[in-house]
């Protein structure tokens, strides 16, 4: 897992690609392998959030960053295949990203990782 903090916008010349005022992008590169028997879809991939040092949750946002390719909004991963891509989160400038959590699905396990 690779963490980019802060993650710069892919197109810095476009003011619409920046996080909202008082916030920054934090990006985590995930390698997701579908070990199941059915195709993984976007809503399962985007079931993650960062918890900051104030205990607040931050969901992923659709953004393009300079560090690399992000998962598209319509990502699909067939059984037995893997995909590598960034998920981007918007955190307050003063907040520290402590953990990232994958919420799983109805029958999928929850995973929590400490960020350093």
Secondary structure per residue as TSV (DSSP state, phi and psi in degrees):
chain	resnum	aa	ss	phi	psi
A	1	X	-	360.0	126.6
A	2	X	E	-110.2	131.5
A	3	X	E	-112.0	131.2
A	4	X	E	-118.6	114.1
A	5	X	E	-144.0	109.1
A	6	X	S	-83.1	153.7
A	7	X	-	-97.5	122.5
A	8	X	-	-82.7	148.0
A	9	X	B	-62.1	150.0
A	10	X	S	-63.2	-36.8
A	11	X	-	-121.9	84.6
A	12	X	T	-64.0	-16.9
A	13	X	T	-74.9	-17.6
A	14	X	-	-97.4	111.2
A	15	X	G	-65.0	-16.7
A	16	X	G	-78.6	-3.9
A	17	X	G	-98.2	2.7
A	18	X	S	-92.2	156.7
A	19	X	-	-67.1	166.6
A	20	X	-	-65.5	160.4
A	21	X	T	-55.5	133.1
A	22	X	T	86.0	5.1
A	23	X	E	-126.0	167.0
A	24	X	E	-138.5	160.4
A	25	X	E	-88.5	138.7
A	26	X	E	-123.2	130.1
A	27	X	E	-120.0	141.4
A	28	X	E	-124.1	127.9
A	29	X	E	-89.1	120.5
A	30	X	E	-108.2	142.4
A	31	X	E	-111.0	113.8
A	32	X	E	-110.5	123.4
A	33	X	E	-111.1	128.1
A	34	X	-	-86.3	104.4
A	35	X	-	-96.2	2.7
A	36	X	S	-88.3	-170.7
A	37	X	S	-103.0	-8.4
A	38	X	S	-119.8	157.2
A	39	X	-	-62.9	134.4
A	40	X	E	-82.6	140.8
A	41	X	E	-122.4	170.8
A	42	X	H	-49.5	-46.2
A	43	X	H	-62.9	-27.4
A	44	X	H	-79.0	-36.6
A	45	X	H	-67.5	-40.0
A	46	X	T	-85.5	11.7
A	47	X	-	-83.3	57.5
A	48	X	E	-133.4	159.9
A	49	X	E	-155.5	156.6
A	50	X	E	-102.4	139.2
A	51	X	E	-107.0	126.6
A	52	X	E	-92.4	-179.6
A	53	X	T	-70.9	-3.1
A	54	X	T	-102.5	2.3
A	55	X	S	82.4	8.9
A	56	X	-	-88.3	143.5
A	57	X	E	-92.4	143.4
A	58	X	E	-133.2	117.4
A	59	X	E	-79.4	159.9
A	60	X	E	-69.5	152.4
A	61	X	E	-125.1	156.9
A	62	X	-	-82.2	113.6
A	63	X	-	-153.4	153.4
A	64	X	-	-110.4	130.2
A	65	X	B	-120.6	159.0
A	66	X	T	-71.0	-23.1
A	67	X	T	-68.4	-21.0
A	68	X	B	156.9	-176.6
A	69	X	-	-70.8	137.9
A	70	X	B	-97.5	159.5
A	71	X	-	-65.5	133.3
A	72	X	-	-70.5	162.2
A	73	X	T	-67.9	-17.1
A	74	X	T	-117.4	34.8
A	75	X	-	-62.3	140.9
A	76	X	E	-137.7	133.5
A	77	X	E	-123.0	113.6
A	78	X	-	-66.6	157.8
A	79	X	T	-54.4	136.2
A	80	X	T	83.4	-3.6
A	81	X	-	-109.0	161.1
A	82	X	E	-123.6	155.3
A	83	X	E	-136.9	146.2
A	84	X	E	-119.1	130.0
A	85	X	E	-172.5	165.2
A	86	X	E	-91.7	145.0
A	87	X	E	-111.5	139.5
A	88	X	E	-114.4	138.9
A	89	X	E	-125.8	150.0
A	90	X	E	-110.7	114.5
A	91	X	E	-118.6	151.2
A	92	X	E	-59.4	148.6
A	93	X	T	-55.9	-36.8
A	94	X	T	-86.3	-6.9
A	95	X	-	-86.3	146.0
A	96	X	-	-106.4	130.8
A	97	X	E	-73.5	115.5
A	98	X	E	-95.5	-51.3
A	99	X	E	-138.6	157.4
A	100	X	E	-122.2	142.9
A	101	X	E	-131.4	132.5
A	102	X	E	-97.9	121.8
A	103	X	-	-80.1	-6.8
A	104	X	-	67.5	-158.9
A	105	X	-	-140.9	-169.1
A	106	X	T	-52.2	-44.9
A	107	X	T	-114.8	15.7
A	108	X	S	-105.8	147.1
A	109	X	-	-72.9	156.8
A	110	X	-	-90.3	141.1
A	111	X	E	-128.1	137.1
A	112	X	E	-128.3	133.0
A	113	X	E	-126.8	136.2
A	114	X	E	-77.2	134.1
A	115	X	-	-101.7	138.5
A	116	X	-	-116.5	360.0
